[in-house]
Amino acid sequence: MSQIFSEETHRNLLSRIPHCTGREVREWLRAVEEGPAFLRFDEKVSWLRSEHDLSYGHAKAIVHEYDLRRAARNLL
């Protein structure tokens, strides 16, 4: 997996996504969920960037948040 941003940087990126993309984070998380079944982190990031014209930082933050939430669901 690619190096992840610090927690503070990650939260800052997430907070800017709605302003920069016009879509809420939950919409992007749904797009990752419903998108192609890539196994690797960097494949998901590349798909978001190419399919939705996102910046690298925003795509990486979305995929990281998706993975965090998926892991939390699996622990329940």
C-alpha positions as CSV (number, residue, x, y, z in Angstrom):
1,M,0.0,0.0,0.0
2,S,1.2,3.5,-0.7
3,Q,2.3,5.8,2.1
4,I,-0.7,7.4,3.8
5,F,-0.9,11.0,4.8
6,S,-0.7,12.0,8.5
7,E,-4.1,11.9,10.2
8,E,-4.3,15.7,10.2
9,T,-3.5,15.9,6.5
10,H,-6.0,13.2,5.8
11,R,-8.8,15.0,7.7
12,N,-7.9,18.3,6.0
13,L,-8.1,16.7,2.6
14,L,-11.5,15.1,3.4
15,S,-12.9,18.4,4.6
16,R,-11.9,20.1,1.3
17,I,-13.3,17.4,-1.0
18,P,-16.9,18.7,-1.1
19,H,-15.7,22.2,-2.0
20,C,-13.2,21.0,-4.6
21,T,-15.3,18.3,-6.3
22,G,-18.9,19.4,-5.7
23,R,-19.7,16.0,-4.2
24,E,-19.8,14.9,-0.6
25,V,-17.3,12.4,0.8
26,R,-20.1,9.8,1.3
27,E,-20.9,10.0,-2.5
28,W,-17.2,9.3,-3.3
29,L,-17.2,6.4,-0.9
30,R,-20.2,5.0,-2.6
31,A,-18.5,5.4,-6.0
32,V,-15.5,3.4,-4.7
33,E,-17.9,0.7,-3.3
34,E,-19.8,0.5,-6.6
35,G,-16.8,0.8,-8.8
36,P,-14.6,-1.9,-10.2
37,A,-13.4,-4.6,-7.7
38,F,-9.8,-3.6,-7.6
39,L,-7.8,-5.3,-4.8
40,R,-4.9,-2.9,-4.6
41,F,-5.0,0.6,-3.0
42,D,-3.1,2.2,-5.9
43,E,-5.5,0.7,-8.5
44,K,-8.5,2.2,-6.7
45,V,-6.7,5.6,-6.6
46,S,-5.7,5.4,-10.3
47,W,-9.3,4.5,-11.2
48,L,-10.8,7.4,-9.3
49,R,-8.3,9.8,-10.9
50,S,-8.9,8.7,-14.4
51,E,-12.6,8.0,-14.2
52,H,-13.6,11.1,-12.2
53,D,-10.7,13.5,-12.9
54,L,-9.7,13.8,-9.2
55,S,-6.4,15.1,-7.9
56,Y,-4.0,12.5,-6.6
57,G,-4.4,13.7,-3.0
58,H,-8.2,13.7,-3.0
59,A,-8.3,10.2,-4.6
60,K,-5.8,8.9,-2.1
61,A,-7.8,10.4,0.8
62,I,-11.1,8.9,-0.5
63,V,-9.6,5.4,-0.9
64,H,-7.9,5.6,2.5
65,E,-11.2,6.6,4.2
66,Y,-13.0,3.9,2.3
67,D,-10.5,1.3,3.6
68,L,-10.7,2.6,7.1
69,R,-14.5,2.4,7.2
70,R,-14.5,-1.0,5.6
71,A,-12.1,-2.3,8.2
72,A,-14.2,-0.8,11.0
73,R,-17.3,-2.6,9.6
74,N,-15.4,-5.9,9.5
75,L,-14.5,-5.5,13.2
76,L,-18.1,-5.3,14.3
